Amino acid sequence: MSRWIIRVHGRVQGVFYRQTALEKARQLGITGFARNEPDGTVYIEAESDENTLSRFLEWCWVGSPSARVENVETETVESRGYREFTTN
């Protein structure tokens, strides 16, 4: 089990990015959360196996239909054992 911190830059707030991230994460069986940050990014903590997280990361570069993703940063950190995926 791995946990990735993912920070998504671009036009990602106010375009249903978090909601579609929630749907995609639940579809893939990923746990964690997504939240808007004051700097305009979306911050995601995602837990699953590496292969599933890689598939989710590919989705993060696309996002919701109205999003315009400019950059995605990732960092691997220690797992926390989240039980579900939520949005804050």
N, CA, C and O of each residue as an XYZ file, in Angstrom:
352
protein
N       0.851     -1.182      0.000
C       0.000      0.000      0.000
C       0.896      1.244      0.000
O       1.824      1.357      0.801
N       0.605      2.153     -0.896
C       1.360      3.402     -1.000
C       0.416      4.587     -0.840
O      -0.782      4.488     -1.106
N       0.973      5.691     -0.407
C       0.203      6.939     -0.333
C       0.962      7.994     -1.107
O       2.143      8.241     -0.861
N       0.263      8.616     -2.054
C       0.850      9.694     -2.832
C       0.163     10.994     -2.491
O      -1.062     11.061     -2.388
N       0.971     12.030     -2.316
C       0.451     13.388     -2.240
C       0.533     13.947     -3.656
O       1.590     13.931     -4.286
N      -0.587     14.433     -4.136
C      -0.682     14.940     -5.507
C      -1.185     16.376     -5.439
O      -2.217     16.650     -4.827
N      -0.456     17.285     -6.065
C      -0.883     18.690     -6.126
C      -1.081     19.037     -7.594
O      -0.168     18.915     -8.410
N      -2.311     19.479     -7.912
C      -2.692     19.743     -9.296
C      -2.798     21.249     -9.509
O      -3.518     21.936     -8.786
N      -2.080     21.753    -10.500
C      -2.043     23.180    -10.822
C      -2.812     23.449    -12.111
O      -2.904     22.581    -12.980
N      -3.354     24.639    -12.229
C      -4.071     25.058    -13.432
C      -5.458     25.553    -13.082
O      -5.706     26.015    -11.968
N      -6.350     25.452    -14.037
C      -7.751     25.824    -13.791
C      -8.453     24.576    -13.262
O      -9.053     23.814    -14.019
N      -8.364     24.384    -11.944
C      -8.858     23.156    -11.329
C      -9.831     23.403    -10.178
O     -10.319     22.450     -9.571
N     -10.113     24.645     -9.876
C     -11.121     24.956     -8.859
C     -12.331     25.565     -9.546
O     -12.201     26.350    -10.485
N     -13.522     25.189     -9.056
C     -14.754     25.703     -9.643
C     -15.121     25.038    -10.954
O     -15.957     25.555    -11.695
N     -14.508     23.893    -11.256
C     -14.773     23.172    -12.514
C     -15.067     21.692    -12.242
O     -14.899     20.854    -13.128
N     -15.502     21.373    -11.027
C     -15.869     20.020    -10.607
C     -14.697     19.042    -10.608
O     -14.898     17.834    -10.737
N     -13.484     19.552    -10.468
C     -12.309     18.676    -10.453
C     -12.361     17.721     -9.255
O     -12.164     16.517     -9.418
N     -12.621     18.245     -8.063
C     -12.642     17.390     -6.869
C     -13.736     16.334     -6.956
O     -13.519     15.180     -6.585
N     -14.905     16.721     -7.442
C     -16.012     15.767     -7.544
C     -15.684     14.629     -8.516
O     -15.956     13.462     -8.233
N     -15.105     14.979     -9.651
C     -14.756     13.919    -10.606
C     -13.557     13.104    -10.104
O     -13.446     11.920    -10.422
N     -12.662     13.719     -9.325
C     -11.567     12.970     -8.693
C     -12.145     11.953     -7.702
O     -11.684     10.814     -7.631
N     -13.141     12.371     -6.951
C     -13.826     11.484     -6.018
C     -14.419     10.287     -6.757
O     -14.240      9.145     -6.334
N     -15.113     10.542     -7.841
C     -15.728      9.471     -8.620
C     -14.674      8.522     -9.186
O     -14.838      7.303     -9.123
N     -13.596      9.073     -9.737
C     -12.537      8.244    -10.318
C     -11.833      7.421     -9.238
O     -11.574      6.233     -9.429
N     -11.526      8.054     -8.105
C     -10.850      7.353     -7.010
C     -11.707      6.197     -6.509
O     -11.202      5.095     -6.299
N     -12.990      6.442     -6.318
C     -13.875      5.369     -5.843
C     -13.998      4.260     -6.883
O     -14.075      3.085     -6.525
N     -14.016      4.617     -8.156
C     -14.080      3.627     -9.235
C     -12.848      2.715     -9.194
O     -12.950      1.510     -9.426
N     -11.688      3.303     -8.897
C     -10.437      2.543     -8.863
C     -10.168      1.879     -7.511
O      -9.227      1.094     -7.392
N     -10.976      2.178     -6.493
C     -10.762      1.617     -5.164
C      -9.685      2.328     -4.373
O      -9.062      1.732     -3.494
N      -9.458      3.604     -4.677
C      -8.452      4.420     -3.993
C      -9.100      5.095     -2.784
O     -10.253      5.520     -2.848
N      -8.359      5.189     -1.691
C      -8.824      5.906     -0.507
C      -8.001      7.173     -0.330
O      -6.920      7.300     -0.905
N      -8.512      8.116      0.468
C      -7.832      9.376      0.726
C      -8.790     10.537      0.647
O      -9.949     10.417      1.044
N      -8.314     11.677      0.130
C      -9.167     12.857      0.024
C      -8.622     13.841     -0.995
O      -7.471     13.750     -1.422
N      -9.480     14.787     -1.376
C      -9.091     15.908     -2.250
C      -9.667     17.177     -1.656
O     -10.795     17.185     -1.164
N      -8.880     18.265     -1.703
C      -9.371     19.547     -1.192
C      -8.794     20.688     -2.019
O      -7.719     20.564     -2.606
N      -9.517     21.792     -2.056
C      -9.018     23.012     -2.682
C      -8.057     23.700     -1.739
O      -8.261     23.705     -0.525
N      -7.016     24.277     -2.292
C      -6.036     25.023     -1.520
C      -6.188     26.520     -1.812
O      -6.662     26.897     -2.884
N      -5.788     27.371     -0.864
C      -5.903     28.822     -1.074
C      -5.138     29.340     -2.292
O      -5.492     30.381     -2.845
N      -4.085     28.619     -2.717
C      -3.284     29.078     -3.859
C      -3.887     28.689     -5.208
O      -3.278     28.940     -6.248
N      -5.085     28.075     -5.206
C      -5.757     27.717     -6.449
C      -5.492     26.301     -6.925
O      -6.040     25.884     -7.946
N      -4.662     25.552     -6.207
C      -4.392     24.164     -6.580
C      -5.410     23.232     -5.923
O      -6.170     23.636     -5.042
N      -5.406     21.989     -6.369
C      -6.145     20.931     -5.693
C      -5.112     19.999     -5.081
O      -4.191     19.541     -5.757
N      -5.276     19.726     -3.793
C      -4.378     18.857     -3.029
C      -5.081     17.520     -2.829
O      -6.220     17.467     -2.367
N      -4.387     16.442     -3.184
C      -4.964     15.101     -3.074
C      -4.009     14.204     -2.305
O      -2.802     14.218     -2.547
N      -4.552     13.426     -1.379
C      -3.818     12.318     -0.779
C      -4.528     11.056     -1.223
O      -5.725     10.900     -0.981
N      -3.803     10.149     -1.873
C      -4.392      8.945     -2.446
C      -3.613      7.723     -1.997
O      -2.384      7.701     -2.056
N      -4.347      6.694     -1.543
C      -3.723      5.444     -1.103
C      -4.243      4.262     -1.906
O      -5.449      4.101     -2.095
N      -3.326      3.452     -2.366
C      -3.639      2.203     -3.061
C      -2.317      1.554     -3.432
O      -1.266      1.957     -2.933
N      -2.359      0.557     -4.298
C      -1.122     -0.018     -4.804
C      -0.559      0.911     -5.887
O      -1.281      1.743     -6.437
N       0.724      0.761     -6.182
C       1.417      1.661     -7.118
C       0.774      1.687     -8.510
O       0.659      2.752     -9.116
N       0.361      0.542     -9.011
C      -0.230      0.465    -10.336
C      -1.537      1.268    -10.400
O      -1.767      2.017    -11.350
N      -2.375      1.106     -9.396
C      -3.648      1.832     -9.358
C      -3.407      3.327     -9.197
O      -4.085      4.134     -9.834
N      -2.452      3.704     -8.355
C      -2.127      5.120     -8.193
C      -1.607      5.714     -9.494
O      -1.902      6.868     -9.805
N      -0.848      4.957    -10.247
C      -0.357      5.443    -11.547
C      -1.511      5.707    -12.500
O      -1.497      6.699    -13.230
N      -2.507      4.834    -12.503
C      -3.694      5.047    -13.343
C      -4.445      6.307    -12.910
O      -4.915      7.072    -13.751
N      -4.556      6.519    -11.600
C      -5.221      7.715    -11.087
C      -4.433      8.967    -11.457
O      -5.016      9.991    -11.813
N      -3.114      8.883    -11.373
C      -2.270     10.026    -11.725
C      -2.455     10.409    -13.193
O      -2.476     11.596    -13.520
N      -2.585      9.442    -14.062
C      -2.867      9.736    -15.475
C      -4.166     10.527    -15.596
O      -4.249     11.490    -16.358
N      -5.182     10.108    -14.835
C      -6.454     10.833    -14.853
C      -6.256     12.271    -14.335
O      -6.859     13.201    -14.869
N      -5.435     12.457    -13.321
C      -5.216     13.783    -12.735
C      -4.721     14.792    -13.761
O      -5.017     15.982    -13.650
N      -3.970     14.330    -14.761
C      -3.476     15.229    -15.811
C      -4.590     15.701    -16.732
O      -4.434     16.700    -17.434
N      -5.711     14.992    -16.736
C      -6.859     15.357    -17.582
C      -7.924     16.059    -16.741
O      -8.335     17.176    -17.054
N      -8.362     15.399    -15.680
C      -9.343     15.972    -14.765
C     -10.738     16.037    -15.338
O     -11.091     15.285    -16.246
N     -11.523     16.943    -14.798
C     -12.902     17.116    -15.243
C     -12.928     17.763    -16.626
O     -11.937     18.360    -17.049
N     -14.057     17.648    -17.334
C     -14.122     18.216    -18.684
C     -13.801     19.713    -18.768
O     -13.260     20.165    -19.777
N     -14.123     20.483    -17.736
C     -13.881     21.935    -17.767
C     -12.513     22.335    -17.219
O     -12.133     23.503    -17.298
N     -11.776     21.381    -16.667
C     -10.462     21.697    -16.078
C      -9.423     21.930    -17.171
O      -9.545     21.444    -18.295
N      -8.396     22.693    -16.798
C      -7.222     22.879    -17.652
C      -5.997     22.670    -16.757
O      -5.538     23.593    -16.085
N      -5.489     21.466    -16.763
C      -4.372     21.091    -15.894
C      -3.069     21.562    -16.522
O      -2.788     21.271    -17.685
N      -2.276     22.292    -15.745
C      -0.989     22.794    -16.223
C       0.185     21.989    -15.679
O       1.202     21.840    -16.357
N       0.054     21.470    -14.465
C       1.144     20.711    -13.861
C       0.585     19.834    -12.754
O      -0.399     20.188    -12.104
N       1.221     18.685    -12.544
C       0.855     17.780    -11.460
C       2.143     17.378    -10.754
O       3.062     16.847    -11.379
N       2.205     17.632     -9.457
C       3.362     17.249     -8.643
C       2.969     16.069     -7.770
O       1.841     16.003     -7.282
N       3.898     15.136     -7.571
C       3.629     13.981     -6.713
C       4.761     13.779     -5.718
O       5.912     14.145     -5.957
N       4.391     13.191     -4.610
C       5.356     12.839     -3.571
C       4.851     11.566     -2.904
O       3.663     11.458     -2.601
N       5.731     10.608     -2.675
C       5.360      9.374     -1.987
C       5.657      9.546     -0.499
O       6.752      9.956     -0.114
N       4.664      9.227      0.326
C       4.811      9.346      1.777
C       4.266      8.079      2.435
O       3.698      7.219      1.761
N       4.437      7.969      3.738
C       3.982      6.797      4.478
C       2.457      6.699      4.465
O       1.764      7.708      4.587
N       1.943      5.481      4.316
C       0.492      5.245      4.296
C      -0.144      5.589      5.631
O       0.493      5.510      6.681
N      -1.421      5.977      5.570
C      -2.173      6.298      6.783
C      -3.340      5.359      7.028
O      -3.887      5.339      8.131
N      -3.731      4.589      6.042
C      -4.834      3.657      6.226
C      -6.204      4.301      6.106
O      -7.104      3.984      6.885
N      -6.379      5.193      5.151
C      -7.694      5.795      4.925
C      -8.709      4.712      4.599
O      -8.362      3.687      4.012
N      -9.957      4.936      4.978
C     -11.011      3.942      4.762
C     -11.846      4.232      3.511
O     -12.467      3.322      2.963
N     -11.867      5.462      3.063
C     -12.660      5.846      1.887
C     -12.025      7.066      1.241
O     -11.045      7.602      1.759
N     -12.568      7.506      0.123
C     -12.100      8.731     -0.511
C     -13.172      9.790     -0.322
O     -14.348      9.544     -0.589
N     -12.765     10.976      0.144
C     -13.695     12.064      0.403
C     -13.171     13.357     -0.207
O     -12.021     13.435     -0.640
N     -14.028     14.366     -0.233
C     -13.597     15.708     -0.617
C     -13.839     16.622      0.568
O     -14.832     16.478      1.281
N     -12.943     17.549      0.773
C     -13.047     18.504      1.882
C     -13.368     19.877      1.332
O     -13.500     20.833      2.096
